[in-house]
Amino acid sequence: MNFIQYIKDSFEELNNHMTWISRENAQKTTVTVAVFTILFALGVAGVDYVFQQGLDNFFKLF
């Protein structure tokens, strides 16, 4: 099977044999993932800040 036929078969598979979620559902899922990603990043930044402050204070003792 040549490359062109592979590409044609792939598009046919995607268009006719796949079950896709609705656009609204995809948008809701994307927003949910984005919100949790931002919250997780803020949480990691907060923990990093606390540890940095703790290490700074620890090393000031010496």
C-alpha positions in Angstrom: 0.0 0.0 0.0 1.5 3.3 -1.0 1.5 6.5 1.1 -1.3 8.3 -0.8 -3.7 5.4 -0.4 -2.8 5.2 3.4 -3.7 8.9 3.7 -7.0 8.4 1.8 -7.9 5.4 4.0 -7.1 7.3 7.1 -9.4 10.2 6.2 -12.1 7.7 5.3 -11.7 6.0 8.7 -11.9 9.4 10.5 -14.9 10.6 8.6 -17.0 7.4 8.5 -16.0 5.0 11.2 -15.3 7.2 14.2 -17.7 8.4 16.9 -17.0 12.0 17.7 -18.2 13.9 20.8 -20.4 16.9 20.3 -18.9 20.4 19.9 -20.5 21.6 23.1 -19.2 18.6 25.1 -15.7 19.2 23.6 -15.8 22.9 24.6 -17.0 22.1 28.2 -14.2 19.5 28.6 -11.6 21.9 27.2 -12.7 24.6 29.7 -12.6 22.1 32.6 -9.1 21.0 31.7 -7.9 24.6 31.3 -9.4 25.6 34.7 -7.8 22.6 36.5 -4.5 23.2 34.8 -4.5 26.8 36.0 -5.4 25.8 39.5 -2.7 23.1 39.6 -0.1 25.6 38.3 -1.1 28.1 41.0 -0.9 25.3 43.6 2.5 24.3 42.5 3.6 28.0 42.5 2.3 28.4 46.0 4.1 25.3 47.3 7.3 26.5 45.5 7.0 29.9 47.2 6.5 28.4 50.6 9.5 26.1 50.3 11.6 29.0 48.9 10.7 31.2 51.9 11.4 28.3 54.3 14.8 27.7 52.7 15.7 31.4 52.7 14.8 31.7 56.4 16.7 28.4 57.2 19.9 29.7 55.5 19.6 33.1 57.2 20.2 31.3 60.5 23.7 30.4 59.4 
